[in-house]
Amino acid sequence: MRFARAGAAVVAHARHSDVSALVADITAAGGRATEAHADLADEHACRRLVREAAEWGGRLDAVVNNAGVQPVRGLAGMTVAQWREVVDFNLTSAFGCTQAAAEVLPPGGSVTHVASIEGRHPAAGHAHYSASKAALIMHARSAALEYGPRGIRVNTVSPGLIDRPGLAEDWPDGVDRWTRAAPLGRLGQPEDVGDACVFLASPMASWITGNDLVVDGGITARPTW
Ligand SMILES: NC(=O)c1ccc[n+]([C@@H]2O[C@H](COP(=O)([O-])OP(=O)(O)OC[C@H]3O[C@@H](n4cnc5c(N)ncnc54)[C@H](OP(=O)(O)O)[C@@H]3O)[C@@H](O)[C@H]2O)c1
C-alpha cells in the first residue's frame, strides 16, 4: 500500500494467502496492482515470479524481499528440517529473488530485504531465525558490492516488534515490556516498515547501498548496562 501511494505499480505476493483485498484497495484508490503466488523456497518459483512481475509492469524497478517465517523453538531438540525451513524461507528465498531480479533490474533499480533487529540481537527460541536474519543483512552487503557497478542497490530494513491484530492479547507481557523499554514508547506499525522500504527504493536513497536501516522505535539504542 505504501509503494502504491508513492506511485508504484505493485505486484503483491504471498505463498498461499489471499491478497486480493490489498489489490482491490490499491485499484480503488486509483493505483495499479496485481497479485502473484509462489513458494519462494523454490528457486524456479523465484525466477518465475520476477519474470511475471517484470512482464506485467513492463519493467521492474524495485524488489522487497519480505517473505519470512518466525517459529519459536529452542535449540535442544530442533531438527535439521526445522532449521532448514527457516533458512530456506527467510534467507534462500531472498538469494533466489535477488539473483533473478538483478538480471532484469535497470541501473537505479533496488532490492531491499526485510531482516530484523534479531539479526544483531539474539532472542531465546530464535536461533534459526536470528541466524537467518544476520545472514540476510550480510547477503545484502555482499550483493551491494557485486551489483553496485551495474547501478543496482541492495539494502536491508531491520524492524523491531510490529503490531498486528491480537498481538497484545497473545503476548501481553512482551508488548508491555517493549512499550516501556522503547524510547518512542510504542510498537511499530506495518506502515513504519513500508515507508522505510519505499525510501530505500526511491531516488532519495540513490547513494545508499549495503546498508541496514533499523526501524525499531529506538529500542536497540538502549544501553545494555
Ligand atoms: N512482525 C514483526 O514483528 C517482525 C519484526 C521484524 C521482522 N519481521 C519480518 O518481516 C517480514 C514479514 O513479517 P510478518 O510479521 O508480516 O509475517 P507474516 O504476517 O507471517 O507474513 C509473512 C509472509 O511471508 C510469506 N511467506 C512465508 N514463507 C514463504 C515462502 N516459502 N514462499 C513465499 N512466501 C512465503 C507468507 O505468505 P503466506 O501467508 O501465503 O504463507 C506471508 O505473506 C518477515 O520477514 C519477518 O521476519 C517481522
The ligand as an SDF file (V2000), in Angstrom:
LIG
                    3D

 48 52  0  0  0  0  0  0  0  0999 V2000
    6.1040   -8.9270   12.7280 N   0  0  0  0  0  0  0  0  0  0  0  0
    7.2160   -8.4830   13.3270 C   0  0  0  0  0  0  0  0  0  0  0  0
    7.2060   -8.0100   14.4790 O   0  0  0  0  0  0  0  0  0  0  0  0
    8.5220   -8.5230   12.5720 C   0  0  0  0  0  0  0  0  0  0  0  0
    9.6610   -7.9640   13.1680 C   0  0  0  0  0  0  0  0  0  0  0  0
   10.8740   -7.9890   12.4900 C   0  0  0  0  0  0  0  0  0  0  0  0
   10.9370   -8.5620   11.2380 C   0  0  0  0  0  0  0  0  0  0  0  0
    9.8330   -9.1080   10.6710 N   0  0  0  0  0  0  0  0  0  0  0  0
    9.9540   -9.6940    9.3260 C   0  0  0  0  0  0  0  0  0  0  0  0
    9.0240   -9.0680    8.4630 O   0  0  0  0  0  0  0  0  0  0  0  0
    8.6120   -9.9840    7.4640 C   0  0  0  0  0  0  0  0  0  0  0  0
    7.0900  -10.0510    7.4530 C   0  0  0  0  0  0  0  0  0  0  0  0
    6.6650  -10.4840    8.7350 O   0  0  0  0  0  0  0  0  0  0  0  0
    5.1300  -10.5430    9.1510 P   0  0  0  0  0  0  0  0  0  0  0  0
    5.0610  -10.4260   10.6220 O   0  0  0  0  0  0  0  0  0  0  0  0
    4.3190   -9.6230    8.2850 O   0  0  0  0  0  0  0  0  0  0  0  0
    4.8340  -12.0550    8.7850 O   0  0  0  0  0  0  0  0  0  0  0  0
    3.5150  -12.7580    8.2210 P   0  0  0  0  0  0  0  0  0  0  0  0
    2.3030  -11.9550    8.5050 O   0  0  0  0  0  0  0  0  0  0  0  0
    3.5850  -14.1700    8.6910 O   0  0  0  0  0  0  0  0  0  0  0  0
    3.7590  -12.7230    6.6460 O   0  0  0  0  0  0  0  0  0  0  0  0
    4.8200  -13.4450    6.1040 C   0  0  0  0  0  0  0  0  0  0  0  0
    4.6300  -13.5110    4.6030 C   0  0  0  0  0  0  0  0  0  0  0  0
    5.6700  -14.3280    4.0580 O   0  0  0  0  0  0  0  0  0  0  0  0
    5.0900  -15.2320    3.1480 C   0  0  0  0  0  0  0  0  0  0  0  0
    5.9170  -16.4360    3.0950 N   0  0  0  0  0  0  0  0  0  0  0  0
    6.3970  -17.1840    4.1310 C   0  0  0  0  0  0  0  0  0  0  0  0
    7.0850  -18.2320    3.6550 N   0  0  0  0  0  0  0  0  0  0  0  0
    7.0400  -18.1500    2.2970 C   0  0  0  0  0  0  0  0  0  0  0  0
    7.5330  -18.9390    1.2420 C   0  0  0  0  0  0  0  0  0  0  0  0
    8.2370  -20.0500    1.4620 N   0  0  0  0  0  0  0  0  0  0  0  0
    7.2850  -18.5420   -0.0200 N   0  0  0  0  0  0  0  0  0  0  0  0
    6.5870  -17.4430   -0.2580 C   0  0  0  0  0  0  0  0  0  0  0  0
    6.0760  -16.6430    0.6770 N   0  0  0  0  0  0  0  0  0  0  0  0
    6.2950  -17.0130    1.9470 C   0  0  0  0  0  0  0  0  0  0  0  0
    3.7040  -15.5050    3.6800 C   0  0  0  0  0  0  0  0  0  0  0  0
    2.8530  -15.9740    2.6670 O   0  0  0  0  0  0  0  0  0  0  0  0
    1.5900  -16.9220    3.1100 P   0  0  0  0  0  0  0  0  0  0  0  0
    0.7960  -16.1080    4.1030 O   0  0  0  0  0  0  0  0  0  0  0  0
    0.8520  -17.1430    1.8590 O   0  0  0  0  0  0  0  0  0  0  0  0
    2.1820  -18.1380    3.7200 O   0  0  0  0  0  0  0  0  0  0  0  0
    3.3070  -14.1010    4.1630 C   0  0  0  0  0  0  0  0  0  0  0  0
    2.7870  -13.3500    3.0900 O   0  0  0  0  0  0  0  0  0  0  0  0
    9.2850  -11.3180    7.7970 C   0  0  0  0  0  0  0  0  0  0  0  0
   10.4550  -11.4610    7.0220 O   0  0  0  0  0  0  0  0  0  0  0  0
    9.6290  -11.1640    9.2660 C   0  0  0  0  0  0  0  0  0  0  0  0
   10.7280  -11.9750    9.6610 O   0  0  0  0  0  0  0  0  0  0  0  0
    8.6260   -9.1030   11.2990 C   0  0  0  0  0  0  0  0  0  0  0  0
  1  2  1  0
  2  3  2  0
  2  4  1  0
  4  5  1  0
  4 48  2  0
  5  6  2  0
  6  7  1  0
  7  8  2  0
  8  9  1  0
  8 48  1  0
  9 10  1  0
  9 46  1  0
 10 11  1  0
 11 12  1  0
 11 44  1  0
 12 13  1  0
 13 14  1  0
 14 15  2  0
 14 16  1  0
 14 17  1  0
 17 18  1  0
 18 19  2  0
 18 20  1  0
 18 21  1  0
 21 22  1  0
 22 23  1  0
 23 24  1  0
 23 42  1  0
 24 25  1  0
 25 26  1  0
 25 36  1  0
 26 27  1  0
 26 35  1  0
 27 28  2  0
 28 29  1  0
 29 30  1  0
 29 35  2  0
 30 31  1  0
 30 32  2  0
 32 33  1  0
 33 34  2  0
 34 35  1  0
 36 37  1  0
 36 42  1  0
 37 38  1  0
 38 39  2  0
 38 40  1  0
 38 41  1  0
 42 43  1  0
 44 45  1  0
 44 46  1  0
 46 47  1  0
M  CHG  2   8   1  16  -1
M  END
$$$$
